[in-house]
Amino acid sequence: MTANRQESVPASAPVNTAPLENGTLTPRVSVSLGLTFLGFIIFTIGAKPDWLGWDRSPVVGFVQIAVFLAGLAFICLGGYSGLLILWWGYERTIVSEIGTRLMATGYVVTVFAGMADVFGMGSQPFPQIPYFGPWQATGILVGQGIIALGFLLFIPFNPQKGSQRHN
């Protein structure tokens, strides 16, 4: 009976998370880069549809805002997963944890600012067409600045200094 029983490994046992030694890109890197690039394309389509001749309205409407917010979500997910690879095998610092929270908070600020009229907090009451004005644009820029600050805090500038690589 004891021959089939596997020995339990304590949760504190280190796991080998070292990157590949042959220098090839792992699938995770390729997926994160592809996701970021796809997000950039979607964001560009939403922000500037006239670059592709797809602009059908003189105002920025709900669909256009939703498309560039979806693109920004893909950019954030791809950037997060790409930077997370740089932390592979290292213990993450408090600053990096704050960076991840700032990325998420910045995205929430951006969505709320972009959809303010839809949520009923913007300058246009509900029966009117949502208006993307200077306050919404400023809110989106502030949210994107918070996202950028979060990405900067998430970069592992010198991960060996405060933590040990798990092997």
C-alpha positions in Angstrom: 0.0 0.0 0.0 2.8 2.4 0.8 4.5 1.8 -2.6 1.8 3.8 -4.5 1.7 6.6 -2.0 3.6 9.7 -3.0 5.6 11.7 -0.5 4.1 15.1 0.2 6.3 18.1 -0.6 6.2 21.0 1.9 4.7 24.2 0.5 8.0 26.1 1.4 10.1 23.9 -0.9 11.6 25.9 -3.7 10.4 25.2 -7.3 12.7 25.5 -10.2 11.4 28.5 -12.2 14.6 29.3 -14.0 14.1 30.5 -17.6 15.2 28.4 -20.6 19.0 28.4 -21.0 19.0 28.2 -24.8 17.8 31.8 -25.1 14.6 31.1 -27.1 11.5 33.0 -26.4 9.1 31.1 -24.2 5.5 30.8 -25.4 4.5 33.2 -22.6 6.7 35.9 -24.0 5.2 35.4 -27.5 1.6 35.4 -26.1 2.2 38.6 -24.1 3.8 40.4 -27.0 1.0 39.3 -29.3 -1.6 40.3 -26.8 0.0 43.8 -26.4 0.2 44.2 -30.2 -3.4 43.1 -30.7 -4.4 45.6 -28.0 -2.5 48.4 -29.7 -4.3 47.7 -33.0 -7.7 47.6 -31.3 -6.9 50.8 -29.3 -5.8 52.5 -32.5 -9.0 51.5 -34.3 -11.0 52.9 -31.4 -9.1 56.1 -30.9 -8.5 57.0 -34.5 -10.9 55.1 -36.9 -10.5 57.9 -39.5 -6.9 56.6 -40.1 -8.5 53.5 -41.6 -11.4 55.4 -43.2 -13.9 53.9 -40.7 -15.0 57.1 -39.1 -18.8 57.4 -39.5 -19.5 60.2 -37.1 -18.1 63.6 -36.3 -18.3 62.8 -32.5 -16.7 60.2 -30.4 -19.5 57.8 -29.5 -20.1 54.9 -27.2 -18.8 52.2 -29.6 -15.6 54.1 -30.3 -15.0 54.6 -26.6 -15.7 50.9 -25.8 -13.3 49.8 -28.6 -10.4 51.8 -27.4 -11.0 50.8 -23.8 -11.1 47.2 -24.8 -7.8 47.7 -26.7 -6.3 49.4 -23.6 -7.4 46.3 -21.6 -5.5 44.0 -23.9 -2.4 46.3 -23.7 -2.6 46.2 -19.9 -3.0 42.4 -19.8 -0.2 41.9 -22.3 2.1 44.3 -20.6 1.4 42.8 -17.2 2.1 39.2 -18.4 5.2 40.3 -20.2 6.6 42.1 -17.2 5.6 39.2 -15.0 8.0 37.1 -17.0 10.9 39.3 -15.9 10.1 38.5 -12.3 10.2 34.7 -13.1 12.1 33.0 -10.3 12.4 36.1 -8.1 10.3 37.1 -5.2 8.3 40.2 -6.1 8.8 43.3 -4.0 6.2 45.6 -2.4 6.9 48.2 -5.0 6.1 45.7 -7.8 2.9 44.8 -6.0 2.0 48.5 -5.7 2.7 48.7 -9.5 0.2 46.0 -10.3 -2.5 47.7 -8.2 -1.8 51.0 -9.9 -2.2 49.4 -13.3 -5.6 48.1 -12.3 -6.6 51.3 -10.6 -5.5 53.3 -13.7 -7.6 51.1 -15.9 -10.7 51.6 -13.7 -10.1 55.4 -13.7 -9.9 55.2 -17.5 -13.0 53.2 -17.9 -15.0 55.3 -15.5 -13.8 58.5 -17.2 -14.5 57.2 -20.7 -17.9 55.9 -19.9 -18.9 58.7 -17.5 -21.9 59.7 -19.6 -23.1 56.1 -19.9 -22.8 55.7 -16.1 -24.8 58.9 -15.6 -22.0 60.9 -14.2 -21.0 62.8 -17.3 -22.0 66.1 -18.7 -24.8 64.7 -20.9 -28.0 63.4 -19.2 -29.1 59.9 -20.3 -31.6 60.5 -23.1 -28.9 62.6 -25.0 -26.1 61.0 -27.0 -23.0 60.4 -24.9 -20.5 63.2 -25.3 -16.7 62.7 -25.1 -15.6 66.1 -24.0 -12.5 67.6 -22.4 -13.3 66.3 -18.9 -13.5 62.7 -20.2 -10.4 63.1 -22.2 -8.5 64.5 -19.2 -9.8 61.6 -17.0 -8.6 59.1 -19.6 -5.2 60.7 -19.8 -4.9 60.7 -16.0 -5.9 57.0 -15.9 -3.3 56.2 -18.6 -0.7 58.1 -16.6 -1.5 56.0 -13.5 -1.2 52.8 -15.7 2.2 54.0 -17.0 3.3 54.7 -13.4 2.2 51.2 -12.4 4.2 49.6 -15.3 7.3 51.6 -14.2 7.0 50.4 -10.7 6.5 46.8 -11.9 9.8 46.7 -13.8 12.4 44.6 -12.0 15.3 47.0 -12.1 17.5 44.9 -9.7 15.6 41.9 -8.4 18.6 40.2 -6.9 19.2 43.0 -4.4 16.3 42.3 -2.1 15.5 38.7 -2.9 17.1 35.4 -3.8 16.5 33.5 -7.0 14.6 30.3 -6.4 16.3 27.3 -8.0 
